[in-house]
């Protein structure tokens, strides 16, 4: 069968396979965090090791931001499945490379390779969810994408920490899990059917045609960039925020960070309740940004351990609502023939926002005199914007539904 015409019906098994692929991004983000001190000690003789080792953690995210748009354009031209399989295979190769590499610079090169393969995996698996499913079913699986990712983040942090007791190289073996997923994708999934805008087939003749609107995509990506900063601000700086209230124990800091991740899971599950209630996209964005902003204010104004943790949990809840709302908004406005390109653009915006987070937060903190004040300012900006967005959504639902429709 011609892959371009393959219109088989996907089910939960296919969705869960793609969701598992999406979890590969979590591996790169959290897997090596617990072993960074041991890794730095091993390469203590390398100049600027204190800078290079942390960069090995963050480099994949920057590569994703740089390449996702290009990957999306290629996937729209040659297909998603073959790029996804290639990405999973190369991910296992680059991800496990530090087990046998003994040069920090070679490890950094391998980590850049991980970022490239993540751009392939994330763009293609998300686009395929959009291709395989429609309407509420699509939005449910896109929301589950963040539930899976946040849940596995908690698990992987614990597993990596335990494996790190046997040596800093051991946790990198977990990257080989992608080599198990690749055959499953190869034999159980198929290249999704794609049609040009305006084309219809018998099963889809009643489905509204989605126009290609690059300006709207640019606007969604701009909001997503802000969302990426809002999502990561407390996560990236929680150790410093807790240090400011007298808490320096790594175990306590890790527990507090895990609490925020659990809150993200709860928030992503709450997103599904808003879907069932048919809450419009504009109002969902308002709720998500509003909760996140309130969390920032609590973190910045409390001055206590309990307050910082409570604020981190609140921002996690807001983030768990925010990310699936942004992704569904984007996916609902993309025609099939540009879906991978639009998904790549969204990934690029989100990860570039993550990269900018410490630059923005530290810059504000330097200007205002500390991280707590920076958090308060960010919250005091987000909350009024959320209120305004909710008022517009409730008073003028038709106008709000225009650029915000489709999610």
Secondary structure, 3 states (H helix, E strand, C coil): CCHHHCCCCCCHHHHHHHHHHHCHHHHHHHCCHHHHHHHHHHCCCCCCHHHHHHHHHHHHHHHHHHHHHHHHHHHHHHCCHHHHHHHHHHHHHHHHHHHCCCCHHHHHHHHHHHHHHHHHHHHHHHHHHHHHCCHHHHHHHHHHHHHHHHHHHHHHHHHHHHHHCCCCCHHHHHHHHHHHHHHHHHHHCCCCCCCCCCCCCHHHCCCCCCCCCHHHHHHHHHHHHHHHHHHHHHHHHHHHHHHCCCCCCHHHHHHHHHHHHHHHHHHHHHHHHHHHCCCCHHHHHHHHHHHHHHHHHHHHHHCCHHHHHHHHHHHHHHHHHHHHHHHHHHHCCCCHHHHHHHHHHHHHHHHHHHHHHHHHHHHHHHHHCCHHHHHHHHHHHHHHHHHHHHHHHHHCHHHHHHHHCCC
